[in-house]
Amino acid sequence: MASRVVKGGPALTEYLNATKSAEPLYGDVQKHVLEKAMRPSGRRQDVLHPSEMVKADWCHLAAFHRLRRQAEPAEKRRTTFTRENIFQEGHETHSKWQRWFTEMGRLAGDWHCRACDQIFWDDQTPTCCRVCSASRRCVEYAEVPLNADPLRIGGKADGYSPQDSALIEIKTLGLGSLRYERPEFLERYMVETEEFGKLPDLTRLWRDFRRPLPSAVRQTQLYMYLCVHFEDLEVDRTVFFYDFKSTQETKSFTVTYDEGFSEPLIEAAAAIVDCVKSDTAPRCNINGRSGCPSCIEFKEQK
C-alpha cells in the first residue's frame, strides 16, 4: 500500500496535530480531509479566473506567469481542517439551492451524466441524459460555464434562470466573511457582555445586512459581462441567495448589470494575453518594479 504524504508547511502542522487527537476517529477524519485537500484540485491553470481578477490585489505579472507556465506558484495551497470544513459547508449549501431550482425546472446550464461521464447543455431540468439516454437519476447539475477564449478568461456561475434573465449566485455568510470584507459593519453590532466580553448581536446584524458582499458583486458583474459578450446568454441581473450560518436564515438580493464595471478588467486581461503571446512580462501593477507577494513567489521558482 502506498504511503500517505502531506507536504510541509501549515498543512503538515495541521496534519501532525491531528495525530495527537484524544479521539482517534476524529484525528483520522482530519487527516483524511487534509490528504484530499493537498491532492491536485483540477482547477484550470490556463485561464484567468474571475474570482481572482476582481480582487484589489490581482497582480497582472503573477497572472502572466501562471498563464505562461500553467502552474500555481510553489506552496500556494495552504489549508487547515477548519478551512476545508468551511469550504465543504459552502458546497452543501450550493447543492441544496441548486436541487430546489432543479426541481422547479428553473435552471439552465451544463449537466453531468454519471453513467457516461459526459456533459451537455440544457435550458431546463433534463428528463434523461442527452448523450446516452440514461435516466434522470444519473444526471446532476454542473453549473454555468462562462468563458472568453480570446482573453483566456474562464469561470462558472452557480446557476442561470432563462425565465428570469438572471444568473444565480449562492452564498453563505459567516462572521469570518464580514470580518474580512466589511469589518466596520461587523464592529457596529459588537456588544459587551459580562461573561464573554464582546460578542456580535446576530439578530440585529442579520436584520441590517441588506446587500451582497463587495467581492461577490464585482465577480458577478464580470460574469454578466461574459454572458452578454461571449456566451450569448440573455442576462440583465444576478440574484443572490444568502444563508446566514449562525441562524440558518436566508435572504435574496438583486444586482443589475453594469456594462462599464468590468471594462477595466477586460482591458487588463487583453493586455496580459498580449504579453503572453509576445513573451514579454508586464510590470507588477501592485508594487512596480519591486513586485508583490503574488509575483515574487513565481520569481523565486526560477
C-alpha positions, 0 to 999 in steps of 0.5 A: 500500500502506498504511503500517505504524504502531506507536504510541509508547511501549515498543512503538515502542522495541521496534519501532525496535530491531528495525530495527537487527537484524544479521539482517534476517529476524529484525528483520522477524519482530519487527516483524511480531509487534509490528504484530499485537500493537498491532492491536485484540485483540477482547477484550470491553470490556463485561464484567468479566473474571475474570482481572482481578477476582481480582487484589489490585489490581482497582480497582472505579472503573477497572472502572466506567469501562471498563464505562461507556465500553467502552474500555481506558484510553489506552496500556494495551497495552504489549508487547515481542517477548519478551512476545508470544513468551511469550504465543504459547508459552502458546497452543501449549501450550493447543492441544496439551492441548486436541487430546489431550482432543479426541481422547479425546472428553473435552471439552465446550464451544463449537466453531468451524466454519471453513467457516461461521464459526459456533459451537455447543455440544457435550458431546463431540468433534463428528463434523461441524459442527452448523450446516452439516454440514461435516466434522470437519476444519473444526471446532476447539475454542473453549473454555468460555464462562462468563458472568453477564449480570446482573453483566456478568461474562464469561470462558472456561475452557480446557476442561470434562470432563462425565465428570469434573465438572471444568473444565480449566485449562492452564498453563505455568510459567516462572521469570518466573511464580514470580518474580512470584507466589511469589518466596520459593519461587523464592529457596529453590532459588537456588544459587551457582555459580562461573561464573554466580553464582546460578542456580535448581536446576530439578530440585529446584524442579520436584520441590517445586512441588506446587500451582497458582499463587495467581492461577490458583486464585482465577480458577478458583474464580470460574469454578466459581462461574459454572458452578454459578450461571449456566451450569448446568454440573455442576462440583465441581473444576478440574484443572490441567495444568502444563508446566514450560518449562525441562524440558518436564515436566508435572504435574496438580493438583486444586482443589475448589470453594469456594462462599464464595471468590468471594462477595466478588467477586460482591458487588463486581461487583453493586455496580459494575453498580449504579453503572453503571446509576445513573451514579454512580462508586464510590470507588477501593477501592485508594487512596480518594479519591486513586485508583490507577494503574488509575483515574487513567489513565481520569481523565486521558482526560477 
